[in-house]
Amino acid sequence: MNLIINFTEKRGEVELKLQEDKRLIDTLTFEFEANLDSVLIVAVDKILKRNRIDTSSLKTVKAIGRVDKGSSAYKIVQTFIEAIKASK
């Protein structure tokens, strides 16, 4: 199972994609302002629980989309990804 955190074209919007190989299992879109860290945690928990998946089942977690690699939003997501990897 793979989790993709996609920064969409719309500013302040992120789409979570849950995939098994290339097959899309589920998506969840949410908006954020200055609270990306807490909103991201809640959204990931929601999509995983909805599909009865544990974080240890995730093979990969990655961030994609149009976002400045130096932005705080990107850094928050990268830190989140590293935390998931470390928890396995």
Legacy VTK file of the C-alpha trace (Angstrom):
# vtk DataFile Version 3.0
C-alpha trace
ASCII
DATASET POLYDATA
POINTS 88 float
0.000 0.000 0.000
1.307 3.464 -0.911
0.296 6.888 0.388
0.837 9.909 -1.834
0.546 13.401 -0.402
-0.252 15.599 -3.395
-0.082 19.395 -3.228
-2.796 20.344 -5.728
-2.912 23.328 -8.055
-5.149 25.139 -5.570
-3.157 26.971 -2.918
-3.691 25.510 0.551
-5.156 22.245 -0.701
-3.715 18.758 -0.351
-5.010 15.470 -1.724
-4.146 12.145 -0.118
-4.082 9.162 -2.469
-4.030 5.623 -1.193
-2.807 3.179 -3.844
-2.053 -0.510 -4.168
0.598 -0.632 -6.884
-0.943 1.595 -9.594
-4.574 0.994 -8.530
-6.228 3.887 -6.705
-7.920 2.702 -3.511
-9.143 5.973 -1.975
-8.610 9.728 -2.001
-9.160 12.450 0.559
-8.814 16.159 -0.154
-8.436 18.775 2.553
-7.570 22.428 2.881
-5.204 24.043 5.333
-4.116 27.498 6.372
-1.429 27.699 9.029
-2.296 24.371 10.633
-0.979 21.851 8.103
0.669 19.618 10.693
-2.463 18.877 12.721
-4.789 18.743 9.693
-2.417 16.346 7.906
-2.297 13.971 10.886
-6.091 13.924 11.187
-6.560 13.405 7.426
-4.057 10.544 7.220
-5.636 8.871 10.251
-9.041 9.242 8.628
-8.100 7.715 5.261
-6.220 4.842 6.909
-9.030 4.038 9.350
-11.631 4.302 6.600
-9.747 1.622 4.671
-8.753 -0.423 7.736
-5.046 0.006 7.099
-2.291 0.346 9.692
0.629 2.706 9.076
2.976 -0.275 9.227
1.285 -1.584 6.051
2.428 1.419 4.032
5.258 0.510 1.671
5.933 4.085 0.594
4.824 7.549 1.586
5.795 10.411 -0.691
4.978 14.024 -1.441
4.320 15.271 -4.957
2.842 18.305 -6.666
3.565 21.946 -7.139
5.153 23.155 -3.942
8.372 25.004 -3.255
10.847 22.550 -1.729
11.961 25.291 0.674
8.459 26.082 1.920
7.387 25.305 5.449
4.454 23.246 4.077
6.840 20.952 2.218
9.128 20.668 5.236
6.185 19.748 7.477
5.141 16.989 5.071
8.713 15.682 4.781
8.999 15.571 8.585
5.681 13.706 8.739
6.928 11.181 6.169
10.134 10.622 8.121
8.111 10.076 11.318
6.018 7.397 9.594
9.159 5.668 8.324
10.749 5.782 11.779
7.662 4.276 13.411
7.941 1.019 11.424
LINES 1 89
88 0 1 2 3 4 5 6 7 8 9 10 11 12 13 14 15 16 17 18 19 20 21 22 23 24 25 26 27 28 29 30 31 32 33 34 35 36 37 38 39 40 41 42 43 44 45 46 47 48 49 50 51 52 53 54 55 56 57 58 59 60 61 62 63 64 65 66 67 68 69 70 71 72 73 74 75 76 77 78 79 80 81 82 83 84 85 86 87
